[in-house]
């Protein structure tokens, strides 16, 4: 099911399984009750265990900056408390 919301920069959609795509980035997300949007503006995932977003350049998870992303990157958020980018664990940037 796809909803197009006028005035919004994201195309809202239900995830196909546990994968969301936008701006050349892929989020692998936990299978849980969530809200999400994906498309030309990036990706936003708002789940029970994790909240994450990207505009295709910067990754934010649970309100913390996890650094830069590049087209083709895969962000794995399925393991609670861990953020993996292309298979490597990433920690939040220091303020």
mmCIF file as gemmi writes it, N, C-alpha and C atoms, coordinates in Angstrom:
data_model
loop_
_atom_site.group_PDB
_atom_site.id
_atom_site.type_symbol
_atom_site.label_atom_id
_atom_site.label_alt_id
_atom_site.label_comp_id
_atom_site.label_asym_id
_atom_site.label_entity_id
_atom_site.label_seq_id
_atom_site.pdbx_PDB_ins_code
_atom_site.Cartn_x
_atom_site.Cartn_y
_atom_site.Cartn_z
_atom_site.occupancy
_atom_site.B_iso_or_equiv
_atom_site.pdbx_formal_charge
_atom_site.auth_seq_id
_atom_site.auth_asym_id
_atom_site.pdbx_PDB_model_num
ATOM 1 N N . UNK Axp A 1 ? 0.839 -1.17 0 1 0 ? 1 A 1
ATOM 2 C CA . UNK Axp A 1 ? 0 0 0 1 0 ? 1 A 1
ATOM 3 C C . UNK Axp A 1 ? 0.884 1.232 0 1 0 ? 1 A 1
ATOM 4 N N . UNK Axp A 2 ? 0.599 2.193 -0.876 1 0 ? 2 A 1
ATOM 5 C CA . UNK Axp A 2 ? 1.397 3.408 -0.964 1 0 ? 2 A 1
ATOM 6 C C . UNK Axp A 2 ? 0.454 4.599 -0.843 1 0 ? 2 A 1
ATOM 7 N N . UNK Axp A 3 ? 0.864 5.557 -0.02 1 0 ? 3 A 1
ATOM 8 C CA . UNK Axp A 3 ? 0.112 6.791 0.14 1 0 ? 3 A 1
ATOM 9 C C . UNK Axp A 3 ? 0.962 7.941 -0.363 1 0 ? 3 A 1
ATOM 10 N N . UNK Axp A 4 ? 0.435 8.795 -1.18 1 0 ? 4 A 1
ATOM 11 C CA . UNK Axp A 4 ? 1.136 10.007 -1.583 1 0 ? 4 A 1
ATOM 12 C C . UNK Axp A 4 ? 0.486 11.153 -0.839 1 0 ? 4 A 1
ATOM 13 N N . UNK Axp A 5 ? 1.267 11.831 -0.003 1 0 ? 5 A 1
ATOM 14 C CA . UNK Axp A 5 ? 0.744 12.913 0.82 1 0 ? 5 A 1
ATOM 15 C C . UNK Axp A 5 ? 1.159 14.238 0.204 1 0 ? 5 A 1
ATOM 16 N N . UNK Axp A 6 ? 0.193 15.071 -0.152 1 0 ? 6 A 1
ATOM 17 C CA . UNK Axp A 6 ? 0.542 16.344 -0.762 1 0 ? 6 A 1
ATOM 18 C C . UNK Axp A 6 ? 1.185 17.249 0.274 1 0 ? 6 A 1
ATOM 19 N N . UNK Axp A 7 ? 2.18 18.004 -0.157 1 0 ? 7 A 1
ATOM 20 C CA . UNK Axp A 7 ? 2.881 18.911 0.732 1 0 ? 7 A 1
ATOM 21 C C . UNK Axp A 7 ? 3.976 18.252 1.554 1 0 ? 7 A 1
ATOM 22 N N . UNK Axp A 8 ? 4.133 16.949 1.45 1 0 ? 8 A 1
ATOM 23 C CA . UNK Axp A 8 ? 5.178 16.246 2.202 1 0 ? 8 A 1
ATOM 24 C C . UNK Axp A 8 ? 6.343 15.949 1.279 1 0 ? 8 A 1
ATOM 25 N N . UNK Axp A 9 ? 7.556 15.941 1.849 1 0 ? 9 A 1
ATOM 26 C CA . UNK Axp A 9 ? 8.698 15.641 0.997 1 0 ? 9 A 1
ATOM 27 C C . UNK Axp A 9 ? 8.97 14.158 0.896 1 0 ? 9 A 1
ATOM 28 N N . UNK Axp A 10 ? 8.293 13.338 1.709 1 0 ? 10 A 1
ATOM 29 C CA . UNK Axp A 10 ? 8.485 11.899 1.664 1 0 ? 10 A 1
ATOM 30 C C . UNK Axp A 10 ? 7.277 11.213 1.057 1 0 ? 10 A 1
ATOM 31 N N . UNK Axp A 11 ? 7.512 10.086 0.449 1 0 ? 11 A 1
ATOM 32 C CA . UNK Axp A 11 ? 6.437 9.225 -0.002 1 0 ? 11 A 1
ATOM 33 C C . UNK Axp A 11 ? 6.256 8.192 1.097 1 0 ? 11 A 1
ATOM 34 N N . UNK Axp A 12 ? 5.112 8.181 1.736 1 0 ? 12 A 1
ATOM 35 C CA . UNK Axp A 12 ? 4.868 7.248 2.841 1 0 ? 12 A 1
ATOM 36 C C . UNK Axp A 12 ? 4.491 5.894 2.28 1 0 ? 12 A 1
ATOM 37 N N . UNK Axp A 13 ? 4.967 4.867 2.928 1 0 ? 13 A 1
ATOM 38 C CA . UNK Axp A 13 ? 4.699 3.535 2.42 1 0 ? 13 A 1
ATOM 39 C C . UNK Axp A 13 ? 4.906 2.514 3.517 1 0 ? 13 A 1
ATOM 40 N N . UNK Axp A 14 ? 4.196 1.41 3.447 1 0 ? 14 A 1
ATOM 41 C CA . UNK Axp A 14 ? 4.461 0.311 4.368 1 0 ? 14 A 1
ATOM 42 C C . UNK Axp A 14 ? 5.677 -0.434 3.85 1 0 ? 14 A 1
ATOM 43 N N . UNK Axp A 15 ? 6.527 -0.866 4.76 1 0 ? 15 A 1
ATOM 44 C CA . UNK Axp A 15 ? 7.753 -1.533 4.349 1 0 ? 15 A 1
ATOM 45 C C . UNK Axp A 15 ? 7.433 -2.883 3.712 1 0 ? 15 A 1
ATOM 46 N N . UNK Axp A 16 ? 8.241 -3.258 2.733 1 0 ? 16 A 1
ATOM 47 C CA . UNK Axp A 16 ? 8.134 -4.579 2.1 1 0 ? 16 A 1
ATOM 48 C C . UNK Axp A 16 ? 9.003 -5.506 2.924 1 0 ? 16 A 1
ATOM 49 N N . UNK Axp A 17 ? 8.429 -6.193 3.909 1 0 ? 17 A 1
ATOM 50 C CA . UNK Axp A 17 ? 9.232 -7.017 4.809 1 0 ? 17 A 1
ATOM 51 C C . UNK Axp A 17 ? 9.999 -6.124 5.741 1 0 ? 17 A 1
ATOM 52 N N . UNK Axp A 18 ? 11.322 -6.172 5.658 1 0 ? 18 A 1
ATOM 53 C CA . UNK Axp A 18 ? 12.124 -5.387 6.576 1 0 ? 18 A 1
ATOM 54 C C . UNK Axp A 18 ? 13.135 -4.508 5.851 1 0 ? 18 A 1
ATOM 55 N N . UNK Axp A 19 ? 12.828 -4.06 4.655 1 0 ? 19 A 1
ATOM 56 C CA . UNK Axp A 19 ? 13.753 -3.25 3.87 1 0 ? 19 A 1
ATOM 57 C C . UNK Axp A 19 ? 13.071 -1.967 3.401 1 0 ? 19 A 1
ATOM 58 N N . UNK Axp A 20 ? 13.741 -0.834 3.642 1 0 ? 20 A 1
ATOM 59 C CA . UNK Axp A 20 ? 13.267 0.471 3.187 1 0 ? 20 A 1
ATOM 60 C C . UNK Axp A 20 ? 14.356 1.091 2.325 1 0 ? 20 A 1
ATOM 61 N N . UNK Axp A 21 ? 13.968 1.797 1.249 1 0 ? 21 A 1
ATOM 62 C CA . UNK Axp A 21 ? 14.96 2.396 0.353 1 0 ? 21 A 1
ATOM 63 C C . UNK Axp A 21 ? 14.607 3.844 0.06 1 0 ? 21 A 1
ATOM 64 N N . UNK Axp A 22 ? 15.647 4.682 -0.011 1 0 ? 22 A 1
ATOM 65 C CA . UNK Axp A 22 ? 15.468 6.076 -0.388 1 0 ? 22 A 1
ATOM 66 C C . UNK Axp A 22 ? 16.805 6.757 -0.555 1 0 ? 22 A 1
ATOM 67 N N . UNK Axp A 23 ? 16.911 7.647 -1.54 1 0 ? 23 A 1
ATOM 68 C CA . UNK Axp A 23 ? 18.135 8.396 -1.818 1 0 ? 23 A 1
ATOM 69 C C . UNK Axp A 23 ? 19.37 7.498 -1.962 1 0 ? 23 A 1
ATOM 70 N N . UNK Axp A 24 ? 19.176 6.298 -2.497 1 0 ? 24 A 1
ATOM 71 C CA . UNK Axp A 24 ? 20.283 5.385 -2.742 1 0 ? 24 A 1
ATOM 72 C C . UNK Axp A 24 ? 20.752 4.619 -1.513 1 0 ? 24 A 1
ATOM 73 N N . UNK Axp A 25 ? 20.051 4.781 -0.385 1 0 ? 25 A 1
ATOM 74 C CA . UNK Axp A 25 ? 20.391 4.121 0.873 1 0 ? 25 A 1
ATOM 75 C C . UNK Axp A 25 ? 19.341 3.045 1.142 1 0 ? 25 A 1
ATOM 76 N N . UNK Axp A 26 ? 19.741 1.937 1.767 1 0 ? 26 A 1
ATOM 77 C CA . UNK Axp A 26 ? 18.823 0.882 2.18 1 0 ? 26 A 1
ATOM 78 C C . UNK Axp A 26 ? 18.882 0.738 3.689 1 0 ? 26 A 1
ATOM 79 N N . UNK Axp A 27 ? 17.721 0.754 4.354 1 0 ? 27 A 1
ATOM 80 C CA . UNK Axp A 27 ? 17.618 0.444 5.778 1 0 ? 27 A 1
ATOM 81 C C . UNK Axp A 27 ? 17.08 -0.973 5.904 1 0 ? 27 A 1
ATOM 82 N N . UNK Axp A 28 ? 17.737 -1.81 6.692 1 0 ? 28 A 1
ATOM 83 C CA . UNK Axp A 28 ? 17.211 -3.113 7.091 1 0 ? 28 A 1
ATOM 84 C C . UNK Axp A 28 ? 16.684 -2.897 8.5 1 0 ? 28 A 1
ATOM 85 N N . UNK Axp A 29 ? 15.375 -3.052 8.68 1 0 ? 29 A 1
ATOM 86 C CA . UNK Axp A 29 ? 14.74 -2.673 9.943 1 0 ? 29 A 1
ATOM 87 C C . UNK Axp A 29 ? 14.099 -3.877 10.618 1 0 ? 29 A 1
ATOM 88 N N . UNK Axp A 30 ? 13.931 -3.792 11.956 1 0 ? 30 A 1
ATOM 89 C CA . UNK Axp A 30 ? 13.285 -4.895 12.666 1 0 ? 30 A 1
ATOM 90 C C . UNK Axp A 30 ? 11.835 -5.06 12.22 1 0 ? 30 A 1
ATOM 91 N N . UNK Axp A 31 ? 11.359 -6.289 12.251 1 0 ? 31 A 1
ATOM 92 C CA . UNK Axp A 31 ? 9.95 -6.557 11.956 1 0 ? 31 A 1
ATOM 93 C C . UNK Axp A 31 ? 9.166 -6.273 13.231 1 0 ? 31 A 1
ATOM 94 N N . UNK Axp A 32 ? 8.591 -5.093 13.306 1 0 ? 32 A 1
ATOM 95 C CA . UNK Axp A 32 ? 7.847 -4.662 14.481 1 0 ? 32 A 1
ATOM 96 C C . UNK Axp A 32 ? 6.856 -3.59 14.066 1 0 ? 32 A 1
ATOM 97 N N . UNK Axp A 33 ? 5.953 -3.258 14.958 1 0 ? 33 A 1
ATOM 98 C CA . UNK Axp A 33 ? 5.008 -2.186 14.686 1 0 ? 33 A 1
ATOM 99 C C . UNK Axp A 33 ? 5.794 -0.899 14.496 1 0 ? 33 A 1
ATOM 100 N N . UNK Axp A 34 ? 5.54 -0.221 13.38 1 0 ? 34 A 1
ATOM 101 C CA . UNK Axp A 34 ? 6.327 0.977 13.087 1 0 ? 34 A 1
ATOM 102 C C . UNK Axp A 34 ? 5.605 1.871 12.107 1 0 ? 34 A 1
ATOM 103 N N . UNK Axp A 35 ? 6.134 3.067 11.988 1 0 ? 35 A 1
ATOM 104 C CA . UNK Axp A 35 ? 5.739 3.978 10.939 1 0 ? 35 A 1
ATOM 105 C C . UNK Axp A 35 ? 6.988 4.231 10.119 1 0 ? 35 A 1
ATOM 106 N N . UNK Axp A 36 ? 6.84 4.43 8.829 1 0 ? 36 A 1
ATOM 107 C CA . UNK Axp A 36 ? 8.019 4.682 8.012 1 0 ? 36 A 1
ATOM 108 C C . UNK Axp A 36 ? 7.647 5.496 6.796 1 0 ? 36 A 1
ATOM 109 N N . UNK Axp A 37 ? 8.65 6.171 6.249 1 0 ? 37 A 1
ATOM 110 C CA . UNK Axp A 37 ? 8.497 6.838 4.967 1 0 ? 37 A 1
ATOM 111 C C . UNK Axp A 37 ? 9.8 6.643 4.214 1 0 ? 37 A 1
ATOM 112 N N . UNK Axp A 38 ? 9.69 6.57 2.912 1 0 ? 38 A 1
ATOM 113 C CA . UNK Axp A 38 ? 10.855 6.336 2.067 1 0 ? 38 A 1
ATOM 114 C C . UNK Axp A 38 ? 10.602 6.95 0.705 1 0 ? 38 A 1
ATOM 115 N N . UNK Axp A 39 ? 11.656 7.278 0.011 1 0 ? 39 A 1
ATOM 116 C CA . UNK Axp A 39 ? 11.496 7.811 -1.334 1 0 ? 39 A 1
ATOM 117 C C . UNK Axp A 39 ? 12.565 8.832 -1.651 1 0 ? 39 A 1
ATOM 118 N N . UNK Axp A 40 ? 12.222 9.807 -2.495 1 0 ? 40 A 1
ATOM 119 C CA . UNK Axp A 40 ? 13.212 10.755 -2.993 1 0 ? 40 A 1
ATOM 120 C C . UNK Axp A 40 ? 13.728 11.695 -1.916 1 0 ? 40 A 1
ATOM 121 N N . UNK Axp A 41 ? 13.045 11.842 -0.782 1 0 ? 41 A 1
ATOM 122 C CA . UNK Axp A 41 ? 13.519 12.714 0.29 1 0 ? 41 A 1
ATOM 123 C C . UNK Axp A 41 ? 14.38 11.996 1.301 1 0 ? 41 A 1
ATOM 124 N N . UNK Axp A 42 ? 14.488 10.671 1.221 1 0 ? 42 A 1
ATOM 125 C CA . UNK Axp A 42 ? 15.268 9.904 2.181 1 0 ? 42 A 1
ATOM 126 C C . UNK Axp A 42 ? 14.415 8.84 2.836 1 0 ? 42 A 1
ATOM 127 N N . UNK Axp A 43 ? 14.796 8.462 4.06 1 0 ? 43 A 1
ATOM 128 C CA . UNK Axp A 43 ? 14.08 7.42 4.792 1 0 ? 43 A 1
ATOM 129 C C . UNK Axp A 43 ? 13.895 7.872 6.231 1 0 ? 43 A 1
ATOM 130 N N . UNK Axp A 44 ? 12.716 7.612 6.769 1 0 ? 44 A 1
ATOM 131 C CA . UNK Axp A 44 ? 12.451 7.776 8.189 1 0 ? 44 A 1
ATOM 132 C C . UNK Axp A 44 ? 11.812 6.489 8.678 1 0 ? 44 A 1
ATOM 133 N N . UNK Axp A 45 ? 12.341 5.92 9.768 1 0 ? 45 A 1
ATOM 134 C CA . UNK Axp A 45 ? 11.775 4.726 10.381 1 0 ? 45 A 1
ATOM 135 C C . UNK Axp A 45 ? 11.518 5.035 11.841 1 0 ? 45 A 1
ATOM 136 N N . UNK Axp A 46 ? 10.289 4.805 12.287 1 0 ? 46 A 1
ATOM 137 C CA . UNK Axp A 46 ? 9.899 5.072 13.67 1 0 ? 46 A 1
ATOM 138 C C . UNK Axp A 46 ? 9.3 3.803 14.245 1 0 ? 46 A 1
ATOM 139 N N . UNK Axp A 47 ? 10.176 2.948 14.806 1 0 ? 47 A 1
ATOM 140 C CA . UNK Axp A 47 ? 9.749 1.673 15.351 1 0 ? 47 A 1
ATOM 141 C C . UNK Axp A 47 ? 9.686 1.691 16.866 1 0 ? 47 A 1
ATOM 142 N N . UNK Axp A 48 ? 9.264 0.561 17.442 1 0 ? 48 A 1
ATOM 143 C CA . UNK Axp A 48 ? 9.215 0.44 18.899 1 0 ? 48 A 1
ATOM 144 C C . UNK Axp A 48 ? 10.612 0.477 19.505 1 0 ? 48 A 1
ATOM 145 N N . UNK Axp A 49 ? 11.585 -0.192 18.873 1 0 ? 49 A 1
ATOM 146 C CA . UNK Axp A 49 ? 12.915 -0.328 19.452 1 0 ? 49 A 1
ATOM 147 C C . UNK Axp A 49 ? 13.945 0.659 18.909 1 0 ? 49 A 1
ATOM 148 N N . UNK Axp A 50 ? 13.668 1.269 17.759 1 0 ? 50 A 1
ATOM 149 C CA . UNK Axp A 50 ? 14.649 2.177 17.149 1 0 ? 50 A 1
ATOM 150 C C . UNK Axp A 50 ? 13.95 3.207 16.265 1 0 ? 50 A 1
ATOM 151 N N . UNK Axp A 51 ? 14.516 4.409 16.264 1 0 ? 51 A 1
ATOM 152 C CA . UNK Axp A 51 ? 14.06 5.473 15.38 1 0 ? 51 A 1
ATOM 153 C C . UNK Axp A 51 ? 15.274 5.917 14.569 1 0 ? 51 A 1
ATOM 154 N N . UNK Axp A 52 ? 15.139 5.964 13.252 1 0 ? 52 A 1
ATOM 155 C CA . UNK Axp A 52 ? 16.28 6.312 12.402 1 0 ? 52 A 1
ATOM 156 C C . UNK Axp A 52 ? 15.814 7.116 11.201 1 0 ? 52 A 1
ATOM 157 N N . UNK Axp A 53 ? 16.727 7.967 10.704 1 0 ? 53 A 1
ATOM 158 C CA . UNK Axp A 53 ? 16.412 8.723 9.496 1 0 ? 53 A 1
ATOM 159 C C . UNK Axp A 53 ? 17.686 9.093 8.753 1 0 ? 53 A 1
ATOM 160 N N . UNK Axp A 54 ? 17.52 9.289 7.454 1 0 ? 54 A 1
ATOM 161 C CA . UNK Axp A 54 ? 18.602 9.777 6.612 1 0 ? 54 A 1
ATOM 162 C C . UNK Axp A 54 ? 18.011 10.606 5.482 1 0 ? 54 A 1
ATOM 163 N N . UNK Axp A 55 ? 18.78 11.583 5.061 1 0 ? 55 A 1
ATOM 164 C CA . UNK Axp A 55 ? 18.438 12.35 3.865 1 0 ? 55 A 1
ATOM 165 C C . UNK Axp A 55 ? 19.285 11.861 2.691 1 0 ? 55 A 1
ATOM 166 N N . UNK Axp A 56 ? 20.01 10.754 2.909 1 0 ? 56 A 1
ATOM 167 C CA . UNK Axp A 56 ? 20.902 10.203 1.895 1 0 ? 56 A 1
ATOM 168 C C . UNK Axp A 56 ? 22.35 10.608 2.132 1 0 ? 56 A 1
ATOM 169 N N . UNK Axp A 57 ? 22.573 11.536 3.076 1 0 ? 57 A 1
ATOM 170 C CA . UNK Axp A 57 ? 23.93 12.007 3.355 1 0 ? 57 A 1
ATOM 171 C C . UNK Axp A 57 ? 24.331 11.786 4.805 1 0 ? 57 A 1
ATOM 172 N N . UNK Axp A 58 ? 23.399 11.936 5.737 1 0 ? 58 A 1
ATOM 173 C CA . UNK Axp A 58 ? 23.687 11.846 7.165 1 0 ? 58 A 1
ATOM 174 C C . UNK Axp A 58 ? 22.738 10.845 7.81 1 0 ? 58 A 1
ATOM 175 N N . UNK Axp A 59 ? 23.261 10.039 8.749 1 0 ? 59 A 1
ATOM 176 C CA . UNK Axp A 59 ? 22.467 9.034 9.451 1 0 ? 59 A 1
ATOM 177 C C . UNK Axp A 59 ? 22.233 9.473 10.892 1 0 ? 59 A 1
ATOM 178 N N . UNK Axp A 60 ? 20.977 9.483 11.308 1 0 ? 60 A 1
ATOM 179 C CA . UNK Axp A 60 ? 20.615 9.79 12.695 1 0 ? 60 A 1
ATOM 180 C C . UNK Axp A 60 ? 19.824 8.607 13.232 1 0 ? 60 A 1
ATOM 181 N N . UNK Axp A 61 ? 20.251 8.073 14.395 1 0 ? 61 A 1
ATOM 182 C CA . UNK Axp A 61 ? 19.569 6.948 15.033 1 0 ? 61 A 1
ATOM 183 C C . UNK Axp A 61 ? 19.285 7.338 16.483 1 0 ? 61 A 1
ATOM 184 N N . UNK Axp A 62 ? 18.021 7.225 16.863 1 0 ? 62 A 1
ATOM 185 C CA . UNK Axp A 62 ? 17.586 7.584 18.219 1 0 ? 62 A 1
ATOM 186 C C . UNK Axp A 62 ? 18.094 8.961 18.633 1 0 ? 62 A 1
ATOM 187 N N . UNK Axp A 63 ? 18.056 9.903 17.681 1 0 ? 63 A 1
ATOM 188 C CA . UNK Axp A 63 ? 18.442 11.284 17.955 1 0 ? 63 A 1
ATOM 189 C C . UNK Axp A 63 ? 19.938 11.547 17.967 1 0 ? 63 A 1
ATOM 190 N N . UNK Axp A 64 ? 20.765 10.529 17.693 1 0 ? 64 A 1
ATOM 191 C CA . UNK Axp A 64 ? 22.224 10.693 17.703 1 0 ? 64 A 1
ATOM 192 C C . UNK Axp A 64 ? 22.779 10.625 16.283 1 0 ? 64 A 1
ATOM 193 N N . UNK Axp A 65 ? 23.813 11.418 16.031 1 0 ? 65 A 1
ATOM 194 C CA . UNK Axp A 65 ? 24.469 11.473 14.724 1 0 ? 65 A 1
ATOM 195 C C . UNK Axp A 65 ? 25.401 10.278 14.556 1 0 ? 65 A 1
ATOM 196 N N . UNK Axp A 66 ? 25.152 9.475 13.517 1 0 ? 66 A 1
ATOM 197 C CA . UNK Axp A 66 ? 25.99 8.319 13.214 1 0 ? 66 A 1
ATOM 198 C C . UNK Axp A 66 ? 26.842 8.543 11.97 1 0 ? 66 A 1
ATOM 199 N N . UNK Axp A 67 ? 27.017 9.786 11.588 1 0 ? 67 A 1
ATOM 200 C CA . UNK Axp A 67 ? 27.942 10.109 10.51 1 0 ? 67 A 1
ATOM 201 C C . UNK Axp A 67 ? 27.354 10.084 9.118 1 0 ? 67 A 1
ATOM 202 N N . UNK Axp A 68 ? 28.261 10.161 8.16 1 0 ? 68 A 1
ATOM 203 C CA . UNK Axp A 68 ? 27.897 10.291 6.749 1 0 ? 68 A 1
ATOM 204 C C . UNK Axp A 68 ? 27.537 8.952 6.12 1 0 ? 68 A 1
ATOM 205 N N . UNK Axp A 69 ? 26.674 9.03 5.11 1 0 ? 69 A 1
ATOM 206 C CA . UNK Axp A 69 ? 26.316 7.885 4.282 1 0 ? 69 A 1
ATOM 207 C C . UNK Axp A 69 ? 26.579 8.237 2.829 1 0 ? 69 A 1
ATOM 208 N N . UNK Axp A 70 ? 26.779 7.213 2.027 1 0 ? 70 A 1
ATOM 209 C CA . UNK Axp A 70 ? 26.972 7.379 0.583 1 0 ? 70 A 1
ATOM 210 C C . UNK Axp A 70 ? 25.981 6.494 -0.159 1 0 ? 70 A 1
ATOM 211 N N . UNK Axp A 71 ? 25.662 6.896 -1.371 1 0 ? 71 A 1
ATOM 212 C CA . UNK Axp A 71 ? 24.762 6.114 -2.22 1 0 ? 71 A 1
ATOM 213 C C . UNK Axp A 71 ? 25.236 4.664 -2.25 1 0 ? 71 A 1
ATOM 214 N N . UNK Axp A 72 ? 24.309 3.734 -2.059 1 0 ? 72 A 1
ATOM 215 C CA . UNK Axp A 72 ? 24.623 2.312 -2.071 1 0 ? 72 A 1
ATOM 216 C C . UNK Axp A 72 ? 24.843 1.719 -0.684 1 0 ? 72 A 1
ATOM 217 N N . UNK Axp A 73 ? 24.942 2.578 0.347 1 0 ? 73 A 1
ATOM 218 C CA . UNK Axp A 73 ? 25.148 2.068 1.708 1 0 ? 73 A 1
ATOM 219 C C . UNK Axp A 73 ? 23.926 1.321 2.21 1 0 ? 73 A 1
ATOM 220 N N . UNK Axp A 74 ? 24.185 0.283 3.022 1 0 ? 74 A 1
ATOM 221 C CA . UNK Axp A 74 ? 23.145 -0.518 3.657 1 0 ? 74 A 1
ATOM 222 C C . UNK Axp A 74 ? 23.27 -0.33 5.166 1 0 ? 74 A 1
ATOM 223 N N . UNK Axp A 75 ? 22.203 0.148 5.799 1 0 ? 75 A 1
ATOM 224 C CA . UNK Axp A 75 ? 22.178 0.389 7.239 1 0 ? 75 A 1
ATOM 225 C C . UNK Axp A 75 ? 21.317 -0.691 7.88 1 0 ? 75 A 1
ATOM 226 N N . UNK Axp A 76 ? 21.926 -1.49 8.76 1 0 ? 76 A 1
ATOM 227 C CA . UNK Axp A 76 ? 21.217 -2.588 9.414 1 0 ? 76 A 1
ATOM 228 C C . UNK Axp A 76 ? 20.89 -2.189 10.849 1 0 ? 76 A 1
ATOM 229 N N . UNK Axp A 77 ? 19.595 -2.094 11.144 1 0 ? 77 A 1
ATOM 230 C CA . UNK Axp A 77 ? 19.105 -1.668 12.46 1 0 ? 77 A 1
ATOM 231 C C . UNK Axp A 77 ? 18.381 -2.8 13.177 1 0 ? 77 A 1
ATOM 232 N N . UNK Axp A 78 ? 18.524 -4.03 12.691 1 0 ? 78 A 1
ATOM 233 C CA . UNK Axp A 78 ? 17.722 -5.139 13.214 1 0 ? 78 A 1
ATOM 234 C C . UNK Axp A 78 ? 18.175 -5.646 14.576 1 0 ? 78 A 1
ATOM 235 N N . UNK Axp A 79 ? 19.439 -5.465 14.935 1 0 ? 79 A 1
ATOM 236 C CA . UNK Axp A 79 ? 19.92 -5.933 16.237 1 0 ? 79 A 1
ATOM 237 C C . UNK Axp A 79 ? 19.848 -4.792 17.239 1 0 ? 79 A 1
ATOM 238 N N . UNK Axp A 80 ? 19.05 -4.98 18.279 1 0 ? 80 A 1
ATOM 239 C CA . UNK Axp A 80 ? 18.816 -3.923 19.269 1 0 ? 80 A 1
ATOM 240 C C . UNK Axp A 80 ? 20.141 -3.41 19.839 1 0 ? 80 A 1
ATOM 241 N N . UNK Axp A 81 ? 20.299 -2.083 19.812 1 0 ? 81 A 1
ATOM 242 C CA . UNK Axp A 81 ? 21.489 -1.454 20.373 1 0 ? 81 A 1
ATOM 243 C C . UNK Axp A 81 ? 22.676 -1.368 19.433 1 0 ? 81 A 1
ATOM 244 N N . UNK Axp A 82 ? 22.544 -1.9 18.207 1 0 ? 82 A 1
ATOM 245 C CA . UNK Axp A 82 ? 23.654 -1.861 17.249 1 0 ? 82 A 1
ATOM 246 C C . UNK Axp A 82 ? 23.215 -1.196 15.949 1 0 ? 82 A 1
ATOM 247 N N . UNK Axp A 83 ? 24.159 -0.459 15.364 1 0 ? 83 A 1
ATOM 248 C CA . UNK Axp A 83 ? 23.957 0.14 14.047 1 0 ? 83 A 1
ATOM 249 C C . UNK Axp A 83 ? 25.103 -0.366 13.171 1 0 ? 83 A 1
ATOM 250 N N . UNK Axp A 84 ? 24.76 -1.088 12.113 1 0 ? 84 A 1
ATOM 251 C CA . UNK Axp A 84 ? 25.761 -1.589 11.177 1 0 ? 84 A 1
ATOM 252 C C . UNK Axp A 84 ? 25.596 -0.876 9.841 1 0 ? 84 A 1
ATOM 253 N N . UNK Axp A 85 ? 26.693 -0.393 9.293 1 0 ? 85 A 1
ATOM 254 C CA . UNK Axp A 85 ? 26.689 0.219 7.965 1 0 ? 85 A 1
ATOM 255 C C . UNK Axp A 85 ? 27.61 -0.62 7.095 1 0 ? 85 A 1
ATOM 256 N N . UNK Axp A 86 ? 27.043 -1.238 6.079 1 0 ? 86 A 1
ATOM 257 C CA . UNK Axp A 86 ? 27.784 -2.136 5.183 1 0 ? 86 A 1
ATOM 258 C C . UNK Axp A 86 ? 28.502 -3.233 5.968 1 0 ? 86 A 1
ATOM 259 N N . UNK Axp A 87 ? 27.848 -3.73 7.026 1 0 ? 87 A 1
ATOM 260 C CA . UNK Axp A 87 ? 28.373 -4.841 7.806 1 0 ? 87 A 1
ATOM 261 C C . UNK Axp A 87 ? 29.316 -4.46 8.936 1 0 ? 87 A 1
ATOM 262 N N . UNK Axp A 88 ? 29.703 -3.183 9.024 1 0 ? 88 A 1
ATOM 263 C CA . UNK Axp A 88 ? 30.613 -2.729 10.082 1 0 ? 88 A 1
ATOM 264 C C . UNK Axp A 88 ? 29.835 -1.931 11.122 1 0 ? 88 A 1
ATOM 265 N N . UNK Axp A 89 ? 30.11 -2.236 12.402 1 0 ? 89 A 1
ATOM 266 C CA . UNK Axp A 89 ? 29.413 -1.507 13.465 1 0 ? 89 A 1
ATOM 267 C C . UNK Axp A 89 ? 29.861 -0.048 13.478 1 0 ? 89 A 1
ATOM 268 N N . UNK Axp A 90 ? 28.881 0.835 13.682 1 0 ? 90 A 1
ATOM 269 C CA . UNK Axp A 90 ? 29.167 2.263 13.733 1 0 ? 90 A 1
ATOM 270 C C . UNK Axp A 90 ? 28.647 2.806 15.052 1 0 ? 90 A 1
ATOM 271 N N . UNK Axp A 91 ? 29.423 3.673 15.668 1 0 ? 91 A 1
ATOM 272 C CA . UNK Axp A 91 ? 29.041 4.314 16.922 1 0 ? 91 A 1
ATOM 273 C C . UNK Axp A 91 ? 28.663 5.757 16.664 1 0 ? 91 A 1
ATOM 274 N N . UNK Axp A 92 ? 27.882 6.356 17.587 1 0 ? 92 A 1
ATOM 275 C CA . UNK Axp A 92 ? 27.506 7.755 17.383 1 0 ? 92 A 1
ATOM 276 C C . UNK Axp A 92 ? 28.733 8.67 17.449 1 0 ? 92 A 1
ATOM 277 N N . UNK Axp A 93 ? 28.662 9.773 16.697 1 0 ? 93 A 1
ATOM 278 C CA . UNK Axp A 93 ? 29.735 10.754 16.714 1 0 ? 93 A 1
ATOM 279 C C . UNK Axp A 93 ? 29.699 11.509 18.036 1 0 ? 93 A 1
ATOM 280 N N . UNK Axp A 94 ? 30.859 11.902 18.501 1 0 ? 94 A 1
ATOM 281 C CA . UNK Axp A 94 ? 30.929 12.698 19.733 1 0 ? 94 A 1
ATOM 282 C C . UNK Axp A 94 ? 30.52 14.126 19.409 1 0 ? 94 A 1
ATOM 283 N N . UNK Axp A 95 ? 29.802 14.774 20.35 1 0 ? 95 A 1
ATOM 284 C CA . UNK Axp A 95 ? 29.357 16.165 20.075 1 0 ? 95 A 1
ATOM 285 C C . UNK Axp A 95 ? 30.496 17.154 20.015 1 0 ? 95 A 1
